[in-house]
């Protein structure tokens, strides 16, 4: 019984890890795409708008990630309020490797 429960827990753990991974299917085919040595996406052009942690990144624009799969920078698909700052739609936003807000273009 212990082996069955342990095996199920292992499968669940790997399923959660897989579900959280950023998949290369977000990238537009035939566009510039870079990867880290571990296979995770470093930079690509988005095929469609992509949302991550309440940030919606604009399609057909470059998105980049840190090697820990945290969002580094993208172009906002819509305005966003982050850390008390209103960030402008269709402008770049960037974050630190730990996921904390770094900068954006302020809304007028």
C-alpha atoms as one frame of an Amber mdcrd trajectory, in Angstrom:
protein
   0.000   0.000   0.000   2.830   2.419   0.888   4.441   1.835  -2.530   1.200
   2.692  -4.319   0.667   5.898  -2.340   4.315   6.891  -2.777   4.120   6.222
  -6.530   0.976   8.327  -6.874   2.613  11.181  -4.961   5.620  11.041  -7.291
   3.355  11.194 -10.357   1.442  14.137  -8.901   4.684  15.975  -8.136   5.960
  15.526 -11.694   2.575  16.539 -13.083   2.701  19.801 -11.132   6.224  20.511
 -12.325   5.222  19.852 -15.935   2.106  22.026 -15.632   4.152  24.994 -14.425
   6.793  24.794 -17.162   6.692  27.409 -19.919   6.153  25.446 -23.136   7.681
  26.455 -26.451   4.224  26.265 -28.083   3.756  29.901 -26.984   6.342  30.884
 -29.614   5.522  31.813 -33.209   6.988  29.294 -35.636   9.767  30.515 -37.880
  10.643  33.407 -35.570  13.808  33.880 -33.497  13.826  31.502 -30.554  16.597
  31.025 -27.987  16.845  28.414 -25.247  18.950  27.911 -22.120  21.145  24.804
 -21.880  18.446  23.208 -19.677  15.978  23.513 -22.598  13.821  26.260 -21.124
  12.882  29.242 -23.288  15.193  32.245 -23.077  13.544  34.440 -25.716  11.021
  34.156 -28.535   8.294  35.999 -30.430   4.850  35.191 -29.039   2.390  33.417
 -31.304  -0.617  34.656 -29.271  -1.062  36.888 -26.255   0.317  35.131 -23.169
  -0.647  35.663 -19.525   1.641  34.915 -16.612   1.143  36.109 -13.026  -1.572
  38.625 -14.014   0.636  40.116 -16.760  -0.711  39.820 -20.306   2.041  39.953
 -22.914   1.247  41.042 -26.466   1.289  38.618 -29.397   3.838  39.041 -32.199
   6.294  40.688 -29.777   9.393  39.348 -28.048   9.114  37.776 -24.613  12.123
  36.734 -22.531  12.551  34.607 -19.432  15.269  34.015 -16.857  16.691  30.482
 -16.600  14.364  29.874 -13.623  11.406  30.513 -16.010  10.484  33.815 -14.358
   9.351  36.475 -16.816  12.169  38.898 -17.650  10.511  41.237 -20.142   7.665
  41.514 -22.630   5.405  44.075 -24.285   2.111  44.544 -22.443  -1.057  43.559
 -24.318  -3.074  45.784 -21.990  -2.307  48.343 -19.321  -1.477  46.905 -15.908
  -1.104  48.174 -12.357   1.988  46.721 -10.691   3.324  47.784  -7.315   1.199
  50.926  -7.371   2.446  51.937 -10.824   0.182  52.162 -13.885   2.032  50.554
 -16.798   1.241  51.518 -20.381  -0.306  49.143 -22.924   1.922  48.196 -25.897
   5.049  49.170 -23.951   7.778  47.031 -22.359   7.625  45.764 -18.792  10.461
  44.013 -16.969  11.033  42.003 -13.810  13.941  40.836 -11.646  14.904  37.121
 -11.571  12.928  36.637  -8.343   9.751  37.843 -10.099   9.661  41.274  -8.484
   8.619  44.223 -10.653  11.558  46.134 -12.152  10.245  48.774 -14.577   7.693
  49.777 -17.187   6.563  52.787 -19.199   4.119  54.817 -17.112   0.600  55.471
 -18.350   0.123  59.132 -19.299
